[in-house]
Amino acid sequence: MSNQTATMNIPKQAGYGQAMAIICILFFVFGFVTWLNGTLIQFFQIVCELNVSQALLVTMAFFMAYFFLSIPSSFILNKTGFKNGMALGLLIIAIGSLVFIPAANARSFGMFLTGLFIQGAGLALLQTASNPYASIIGPKESAAKRISILGICNKTAGALAPLILGSIILKGAEKLEADIAAAVDPAQKSALLDSLASRVIGPYVAIAIVLTILAFLLKRSSLPEIDTDAEDAGTAAATNGKTSVFQFPQLVLGVICIFVYVGVEVMAGDVIGQYGKALGMSIADTRYFTTFTLVAMLAGYVIGIATIPKYLTGKKGLQISAVLGVFFTIGAYLNTGFSAVTFIALLGLANALMWPAIFPMAIDGLGRFTKIGSALLVMGIAGGGVIPQIYSGMFDQHSMFSFLYSSSIDFRHAFLYCMVPCYIYILFYSLVGDKIGKK
């Protein structure tokens, strides 16, 4: 897409800067909400007395919303436009946050999962709108750099989220967990669990209020619309005669790439705490492990901004990232204790440049199919719910993927077997997958 077409509805300087500022705020919002899950996994495991596979349903409920709602989101955006669609997404996330009130009062894991699914639905709409917006509002050559800047907003929020929520809902959790285990009287045990469950209400009410205010401000903002249906001569030639988005192999393979990428990102960020607990570490330590991964991702985004496109293309950055992913995964497998956790956290560095590279590569040349193509890519975020379940299914017979269970596989082998094939596929896409079907 030419620079003229890409920016045709954006006022020259002020409009572009304002658009980027607003999108940065939105990326901060869904980064904060998304990366609360790592803390919630450990929280629900205590409050709702869950095993590992049950606790990982947190990621399943949250990310599967993307699978079911991404394509409907594209149709909603066709009706509402990008700005109104993003405002609606914020309101839906706020509604999901409020579901935590009755869920905490009833100490119902099912209701908590419902709230998380609703939040995921709102984020599906928000991401279906904001990601192509970020890719298209400026030159295609700097799309990966632009999304890296947005990624810093996203992962800064992600690094803060577990620190803030963990300090509130898991404060003194180790002692409380011991008290709950020692409680003989069922009423006393229930009272302790109810008290712990109520801690989640305040933070999520605050989140709902902030999101509602942001939705109102976004609705009243002068954020410009973009026309993804318009095509320049090159894009029109590429889409000439094509009647379906599935006629673009680079997109279809890109959806799979997003699926496995988000899977490894969630494993590195949300599962790291459970991995640390399995290694014998205390919850006082593990509740902050997600932040370590997000700090490593922040470092990766800074590297991306400094090097793309001046020294590296997004494609080359993706190739390097995939190789690092394999290396760090093997490092985690070969080590124990904090050394293993450090390698898992370093996966954040390997994962940082993946989304900024994959998304623009996959939607390049889609023209009038951009919105539905974006929706399919956002649908691939469901990998964040599926791959952790596959991981737990390899060593936990209670998992829905228990058919993968083998007594010869422990959680360390399971992590290795889940992660390495995903990174190998990402390397394949970065080398040849995005070229398939292109002239």
N, C-alpha and C positions, 0 to 999 in steps of 0.2 A: 504494500500500500504506500503510495507516495506521501511525502510530507504534507503536500497541499491537501490531499484528501483526508489524511489522518487528523489534521487539525482544523478542518474547514469550519466547524461550528464552535471553535474555541476562540474567544477574543485573544488578541496576540500575546501580550505578556501577562497582564493582570489576570486574565481569565485562566490561563494555564497554571499560574502560581496558586490561585484560589482553588482550582480544581484539585491540584495535588495536595494542598493543605487539608481539604475536606476528606479526600480519600485516605490520607495518612491517619486522620482521626478514626475513620471507620476501621482501618486495619488494626489500630490500637485496640479498638473495642472488641473485634472478634478474636484478636490474639489473647486478650485478657480472659474472655469467657471460655475459649477453647482450652487454654492451659490450666484452668482450674481443675480439670479432670484428674490429673495426676494426684492431687491432694484428696479429691473426692473418693478415689479408689481406695485409699488407705482409711479414710474416714468411714465409708460405708462398710468396709470389711469389719470394723469394730461395732458400729452402731446397729447394723442389720445382721451381724454374726454370719458373715459370708465366707466361703472358700475362695481360692484364687480365681477360678473361672467365673464364679458369680460376680465377684467384684469387677472383673474386666468387662462385664456387661455394660458398665458405665460407658466405655468407648464404643461398644456395639450400638447402644441406644442412640448415642449422640451422633455418630458418624453415619449410621444407616439412614438417618433422616436425609442426608445428602442424596442417597441413592433413590429414594422415593420422591423427593421434592424438587430435584434439580431441573428436570424437564418441565414440570408444571411451572417452575420459576421462570423459565424462558418465555412461556406464554403470558405469564403475569407481566413480565417486563415489556412484552409487545403491546400490552394494554396500557400500562402505567408510565412507561418510560423508565430510564435509569434512576433518576433522582427520586421519584415517588416510590419506586420499587425498593430502593435502599431504605427509605424512611419506614416503609411497611415492614421490612425485615427487622429493623430495630425494635419496632413495637411487638412483633412476634417473639423475639428473644426476651423482651420484658415480661410477656405473659408466661413464658416457660419458667422464668425466674420466680414468679409469684406462686407457681405450683409447688415450690419448695416449702411454702408455709404449711398447707395441709399435710404434705408428705412428712415433714418433720414432726408435726403434732401427732400423726398416726404412726410414726416410725415405719412407714411403708416404703420398701425398696421399689415396688412396682410404681408407685406414684412419683418417686424420685426419677425413675427411668422415663416416665411420661414427660416430666418437666424437661429433662435433658433432650428428649426427642423433639419437643416443641422448640427448644433453643436451637437445636441442629437445623430444624426446618427454617427458622428465621435466618440463620447463618447461610443456608443454602441459597436463599434469595439474595442475601447481601453479597455473597461471593460471586454468584452468577452475574451480578451487575458490576461489581467493583473491579474484578480482575480484567475483563476485556476493556473496561473503561481505562484502567491504568496502562494497558498495552497499546491502546489506540490513540490516546490524547497527545502523543508525541511521536517523534521519529521511530521507526521500527528498529533501527540499529541500536538504540539506547533503551529499548523496552526492558531488557534484562536488568540494566542498571536502575531504571525507574522502579521496577518491582523490588529490587534489592533495597532501595530507600524505604519503600513501604514495608518491606520485611523487617527492617530495623524497628519501625513503629510496632509491628506485630509482635516481634520477639522480645522487645523491651517490656511490653505489656505482659507477655508470657513469663518473663523472668520475675516480674513483680507479683504476678497472680498467686503462685504457690507460697511466696513469702508472706503476703498479706493474709490469704485465707488460712494457711497453715498456722500462723501465729494466733489466729482466732479460734478455729475449730479443733486444732490438734494440740493446743497448749496444755501441757501436763498430761498428754494422752498416754504416755507410758505408765505412769502411776495409776491413772484411771483404768487402763486396760488390766492392770494387775488387780485392782479393787473389784472389777467386774468378774474376773476369773475366780477371785476368792469368795465372792458373795454366795452364801448358802441359801439365803431367803430369796425366792423368786421375785417377791415384791421389791426388795432392796435392789436386786440386779436390774429390774425393769426401770426403777426410778433413776438409777445411774445412767442407763442407756437413754432414757427420755431426756435427761438433763444434757447429755452430750449432743443428742440429736437437735435440740433447740438452738444450739450455737450457730447453726447454719442459716437460721431465719434472717437475722439482722443483715449479714452481708448480701444476701440475695434480694432483700427488699431494697437495699441501697442501690444494687445493680439495676433493678427494675426502674427505679426513679430516674437514675442517670440516663438510661436508655430512652425513656419516654421524653425527657427534655431534649436529648440529642435528635430524636426523630422529629420533634417540632421544629427545632432550629434548622435541620436539614431541609425540611419541607419549605421553610421560609427563605432558604438561601438562594443565591443566584447561580448555583451550580449549573453549568451549561449542559445541554443534551448533546449526544453524538449520534451520527447516523451510520450505523454499521451495515445498512442495506445498500449504501452507495458504494460503487466500485470504480476504481480507476481502470485504465485500459488493460494493464497487466493482470489485475485480479479478475476482470471480466473474462479475459481469455482463459484463465485457469478454471473458472467455474462454468464456462460455456458448455451447454449441453448436459450438465450435471443436475440431477433432480433430487438427489438425496445427500445428506451430510455423510452418510456411510460410504460414499464414493470417494472419500478422501482418506486413503490409508494412513497418512501421517497423523490424522486425528484419531482414528480408531486405535492405532498403536500407542498414541499419546495418552488416551484414556487409561489403557492398561498401565502405562508408565506412571501416571498420576496415582493410580490405585496402589501400586507397589511402593511408590515413593512415600505417600502419606502413611502407609503401613509401617515402614521403617522409621519414619519420623515419630509416630506415636509410640512405637516400641522404645525408641531412644528417650523420649520425653516423659511418657506416662507410665511405662512399665519399669523404668529404672528403679523406682522406689520399691516395687514388689520384688525386683531382682535383688536389691540390697537386703531386703528382709529375708529372702531365701538364703542369702549368704550369712545370715545371723546378725545383721546390724539392727540397731534399735530404731524405733519409729521417730525418736528425737532427732536422729540423723537423716533417715530416709525421707522425711517429709520435705526436705529442701533439695533433694537430688534433681528434681525436674528443673529447678533454677539453674543448676550447673550445666545441663544440656542446653538450656536457652541462652545462657551466656556464651557458650561455644558457638551457637548459631549466630548470635549477634556479631561475634568476631568474624564469622564467615561472610555475613552481609557487608561488613566494613571492607573486607578484602575484595568483595565483588564490586563495590562502588569504586574502589581505588583502581581496579584492574580492568573492568568491563566498561566500554569496548576498547579502551586505550591499549591494553596489552593482551587481553584475552577476549575471545568471542564467548557468548553465552554457551554455545555448543561445546567449546573446548573446556570451559569451566565445569560443564556437566560431566564430561569424560573424566576429568581429574577427580571430581567429587565421588563418582561411582567407584573408582579405584581406591580412594581413601576409605570409603564405606566398607569395602571388603577387608582392607588392612586393619581398621579399628575393630571390626567384628571379630576377626581372628585373635586380635590382641585381648579382647574381653574374654574370649573362650580360654585362652592360654594362661590367664591370670585369675587370682582370687582376691577377696577383700576389696579395699579401696582402689587397688590398681585396676581390677576388673571394672569397677564402677566408673573410674576415670576414662577408660577406653569407651565405655558406653556414652558417657557425657560428650566425648570428643566426636561421636557420631553426629552431634549437632553441627559441628564444623563441616563435616562431610555433606550433611543434608541441606545446608543453608542456601546454596546456589541452585538447587534442583528445581524448585517451583518457578523461580524467576526465569529459568532457561526452558523448561518443558512447556509451560503454558504458551509463550509466544511462538515457539517452534510448532506446536500442534495447531494453533489457530491461523497460522500464516497462510494467506491466500484463500481463506474461506469465503470472503465477501459477504453475500447476503445470508450465508449459513453461519455467520459468526456467533449469533445469539444461541442457536441450538447447539453449535459446537462447544461453546463455553459451558452450556448446561451439562453436556455429556462429560466434559472434563471435570466439572465440579461434582458430578455424580461419582466419578472415580475416587473422590475423597472417602467413600465408603470403605476403602481399604484400611482406613484407620480403625474401623470396627471389626473387620473380618480377620486381619492378620494377627492381632493379639489373641483372638480366640483360637486360631490355628496353632499358635505358639503354645497356649495353655493346654490345648488338646493333645499335644505330644507327650505330656507328662502328668496331666490331671485327668483321671477317669470320670470326673464330674462334668467336664466340658461338653458342650454341644458337638465338639469335634473329637469326642473321645474315641472314635474309630481309628484315630491316629495314635492312640495311646499305646505305649510299649514300655514294659518294665525296665528295658535296657536304656531308655532315654531319660536323662534328667533335664532340669530347666536350662543348664548351660549348653547342652547339646541342642536342645530345642531352639534356643536363641540363635545359635550358629546356623542351623538348618533352615530357619525362617529368613534370616537376614541376607545371607550370602547370595541365594538365587535372585532375590529382589534387586540387589545391587548389580548383579550380572545382567539382568534384563535392562536396567537403566543404562548400563554401558552400551548394550546392543542398540538401544534407541538413539543414544547420542552419536553412535558411529554410523549407523545405516538406517535405522527405523524411520527417522524423519524425512528421509529422501525417497522412500518407497512411494510410487505412484506419481511422483513429480517429474515433469519433463525438464 
